[in-house]
Amino acid sequence: MAMNDKPIRRFQRPEWGRENNPTKVRALRGQPTQHDTGADEQWLTDAPARSASILARLGNGGGSQPQPSTGGLDLVTTGAQLRDALETYANECRVGQLDGRSVVELNETITIQQHTHDGTPWGVNGNYSKILWTGNGGEDMLVYQGVEGIYNRCLTLEKLYLYGNGYAAPPARSCLKLYAPAGDPGSLYKFKLDSIYTSDAEFGFIIEGAVFEGIGTNLHAENHRGDGMLMLHTHTEGKHQGIVSNIMLIHPNMSRNLGAGIRCTNSTNIIFGSFILNGQGGVVGPEGLRAFIASNGENTGESLLVVPTPGWGSQINGNEASTDGQTVARFYDGSLGWQDIGKPMLYLLDDAGSNVPQQFNHMSYYGDGTNQDKVEVVKP
């Protein structure tokens, strides 16, 4: 741009107070003018549909269509609207945006599948919309499922709050599930999960089947009846296996769950994690744990890590665990009162004597002396 050129004002608010031309005012409002008969006819043609849409939103709890709000965001207030929005984003191969004012009471599972895929990012940015479960216990809240014949990549889900209702009623089975039971031909890979908060279900996150090469950042799971995050392989006899692998988790906060914070597959990398007051450990890796680095745990089962085998290679480096030697996770039973879960934390790593590689790890004790002499980095 030359020095003498004036910058272009791309967005200019109409000066309504100075506008005295009624024809121009009508045009600015999207109404026909006397000089535009074609627009006149189109406006009359569109009027019934516009009126029906407005009446539906006013009289039927918002109808099934998301309500457009400012800035191209979709305001959803019902389960039907949420389903429609998520399906639309999938069908249009884009990452849609919900209005952060959205609050949805969800009474049935929403399962999203993308049947046409162009290889570009798709999914939803919830802008911290709140989804609250009111359905039957044992059912998943939100499921993204692979489609056989489509190698699906770049699923992006971020900025959501998902409540499983377990405090008041039987909980949902999971808050968010990525599910690819058809193996590689129906895989979900190169996915991204970011800033998703879950609570009070059986599991916060389930990653199951051929779900791989994905990253999760700032994922939270607390007060779940089972694990904060659960990873599961699948196997269909004579056809295929669905292997969860190459999962990268950065700053997961998986705390106050009655199971483990994370129950993972071998091909999982965790860094900067926080694990507080879980019943069965911070991370349980039955197949091994590729990397666990610079993370923290406190009073989170007998051991911060339960990794009974090095698997295909494990590294446990630079972590901190702290304990008072007696505090355990617990839950409230209406008839029995508070019930303890698990054991006091004594170790950072339980490797079942398999010599899982570990270094630069540290255990801190701050209790009154209870079990102090038993505290060690690696369980004997």
N, C-alpha and C positions, 0 to 999 in steps of 0.2 A: 504494500500500500504506500503510495507516495505521501510525502510529508504534508502536502496541502490537502490531501483527500480527507473527507470527513468519514468517521466510522459509520457503518450501516447499523441502524437500530432494527434489530431483527424482530423484537417484540415491543409493540407500542400500545399502550392502553388507550382506547377511544376516549376522547374528551367529551363525554356525554353532556356536560353542562354548556358547552359551546356549540353543540350540534343542533342546528335549527332546520336541517333538511330532512323532512319526514321520510322521503324515499330512501335516503342513505341509512337512516335509523332502522327502517324495516329490513334493509339488506344486511346490516350488521347483526340483527337479531335472527337472521336465517329465515325471514319471511319473504314472500314474493313481492316484487314491486310492480307497478302498473306498466313498466316497460319490459317486463320479463315474463311473458305468458307461459313459456316452457317451464320455468321455475314454479310458476303459479300452479300449473297442473301437477307437477311432481310433489309440491308441498301438500296439495289436497290428497294426492294418492297416498302419501306417507302418513297423513294425520291419524287415520284409524289405528294403525299399528303402534304409533307413538302413544296414543291415548290408552290403548290396551296395556302396553307395557307399564305405564305410569299407574294405572288402576290396579294391575296385578301386584306391584310393589307396595301399594298403599293398603290393599285389602287382604293379601294372602301371605303376610310375613315375608315379603320380598320376592315371592315366586321362586322359580328354579334358576333364574338367570342372575349372575352377580350384578350388583349395582355399581355402575361406574362412578368413581369419585374423582377428586382432583388429582392431576398429575398422572393420569393413565393408570391409577391403582384400582383394584377391584375390591369393593367392600362386600364381604359375605357375612351373613348372619344365620344361615340355616345349613344343615347338612347337604341338602340338595344343591344349594348354591355353591358350596365348597366343592362338591363332586364335579359340578359342571365346569367350574373354573379350572380345576386340576386336569380334567379331561381335555378341555380346550387347549391348555398350554401344551399337553402331550401331542394332541392332534396337529397343532400348528408348529411343532418343533421349536419351541421357544421357552425361555425362562420367564414366566409371568410373575406379576407382582400383586400381592394382596395389600389392601389398606391396613395399616397397623391397628386401626380401631376395630378390626374384625374379631368377634367373639362368637364361636360356634359350639353349640351343644350337639354332639354327635352320638346317635343311637344305633348306628350300624357301620360295619366295616366299609371303608372306601378302598377299592383296589384299582390301581391305575396301571394300564398297559399301553405301550406305544406300538401300534401295529404298522406304522410307517415311520422309518427312521432315516434321517439324512446325515447323520454323523456329527451334528452340531449340538451344543449345550441345550438342555431342556429341563424343565422342572418348575420350581417355585421359590421365590423369595417372599417369605411371609411377613417381613417387616414386624416380626414379633407378634403376629396374630395368635390368639389363644383358641385352642381346640380342646374341648372338655368332654370326656366320655360319659355318656348316660345310658349306654347299652348294656347288654348282658355280660356278665363276667366270663372270662375265658376267650373272648373274641378280640382279634386285632383291631386297632384303630385305623391306621393308615398303612397300606401295603403298596409298594411299587414292585411289580412282578414282570419278569422277562417273558418274551414271546418266542416260542420255538421257531427257528428260521431267521431270527433277527439278532445279530451281534450288536447289542445296544451299548452305546458309550455316551459319556458326558452328562449323565443324570446329575442335576444340581438341585440340592434341597438345602435351604438355609433360613435362619431366623424364624423359628417356630417354637411355641410353647405347647406341649402336649401333656394333658393330665388324665391319668388312667382311672381315677375315681375310687381307688382302693381304700382311701381313708373312710369313705362313707358306705361302701357297698363292695360286693365281689369285684375285683379289678379286671380291667381289660387284660388280655394276654400280653400284648405289646403295644407300645406307643407308636413306634415306627419300625417297619420291617422291609428289608430289601430281600427279594426272594426270586431265585432263578433255578427252579427244580428241573429244568430240561437240560442242564449241563451247558457246555460251551455253545451249542447251537441256539440257546436262548439266554445268553449271558448278559449280565449287567457289569460293565467295567469302565474304568477311568471315571468313576463317579466322585462327587464331592458332597460332603455333609459339613455344614458350618453353623455354629451358634444355634444349636437345637437343644432345648431344655425339656426333659421328661421327668415325670414323677408319678408314683403311686399306681403302677401297674404290676403285672408279674415280671415283665422285663421292660427295660427302657427301649433298647434297640435289639433287633434280631437281624443278623446278616447270615443268610442261608442259601446254599447252593453255589452255582457258578457266579459268584460276586467277587470281583478281584480288581487289582490295580487301582484302588481308591484311597481317598484321603478323608479323614474326619478331623476337624479343628474345633476346639472349644465346645465339645459335646458334653452334656450334663445328664446324669441319671441318678436320682436319689429316691429313697423310700420305696423301693420296689420289693415285692415279695420274694423274687428270685434274684437274678443277676442284673446288673446295670446294663451290660451289653453281652449278648450271647452270639457266638459264631458256630455254625453247624455246616458240615459237608452233607451232600445228598448222594444217593446211589440208586439207580434204577437197574435192576438185574438184566444183563444182556444188552443194555443200551448205552449207558453213559454214567459218568460221575460228575457231580457238581462240587468243585473244590473252591473253598474260600481261601484266597491267597493274596499276598502283596497288599496288605492293609496297613496304612500309615495313620497313626493317631497322634495328634499334637495337642497338648494340654487337655486331655480328657479329665473331667471331674466326675468320678463314679464313686459316690459315697452314700453311707447309711442304707445300704441294701442288705437284705437278709441272706442273699447268696454271695457271690463274688462281685467285685466291682466290674471286672471284665473276665469272661470265660472265653478264651480265644484259641485260634488255630496256630500252628507253628509259624506260618509266614505272616507274622504281625510285628510291627515296629511301633513302640510307644515311647514318647519323649515328653517331659514336663508334665507328667500326670499327677493327680492328687486323689488319694484313696483314704477315706476316713470312715471308721466305724462300720465296715462291712462285716458280715457274719462269717464268711468262708475265705477271706483273703482279699487283697487288693486285686491281684491278677492271678488267675489259674490257667496254666497252659499245659494241658495233658500231653500234647505232642512236642512240647518245647516252645521257646519264645525267641524269635530271631533277635530282637533288641529291646531292652528296657533301660532307659537312660535318663539321668537327671530328674528323677521323679521322687515323690514323697508319699509316705503312708503313716498313719497313726491309729493305734488300737483297732486294727482292721483284720481281725481273725488271728490265728496263731502265728501266721507268717504273712508278710506283705506279698510275697511271691510264692506260689506253689508250682514248681516246674520240675517234674520228676524225671525228665530226660532232656538231654541237649537237642534231641531231634535231628534236624538237618543243619544244625548250627544255631547256637544261642549265645547271646552276650548280655550280661547284667552288669552295668557299669555306672558308677557315680551317683548312687541313690542314697536317700536318707529315710530311716524309719525311726519312729519314737513311740514310747510306751510308758504307761505307769504301772504295768505289770498286773493289772486287775480289771480294767474297764473292758466290757464286751458289748457287742451289738445286742439290741433287745427290741421286742415288739410288745404291743399291748393286746392282751386277750380279754374280751369283754367279761368272761366268766372267771378267768384265772388271774387277771391283772398282768403286770409286767413279767415277761418271760425272757430269759437270757438265751442268746444264740451264739454258738461257737465258743472259742477259748480266748483267754487273755493273750495279747500279742507278746511273743518272746523272741521271734526271729525275723530277719529280713528275707531270707531265702530258705525254702524247704525244697531241696533238690533230690530227696530220697536217696542220698548217697551216690548220685550219679556224676558228681563233679562237674556240674554245669559251670562254664567259664564265668567268673565274676571278679571284679576288682574295684577299688576305690569306693566301696560301699560302707555305710556307717549306721550303727544303732545307737540311739540316745535313750536314756532312762531318766524319768523325772518323778518317780513314785515315792512312796513312803518306806520302801524297802521290800515290799511284797514281790517275790519272784526275781529280785534284782540279780541274784547269783545265777539265774538260768538264761539271762538275756545274751544272745550271740548273733552274729551276722548270719551264719549258716547253721541250720539245725543239725545237731550231731546225729 
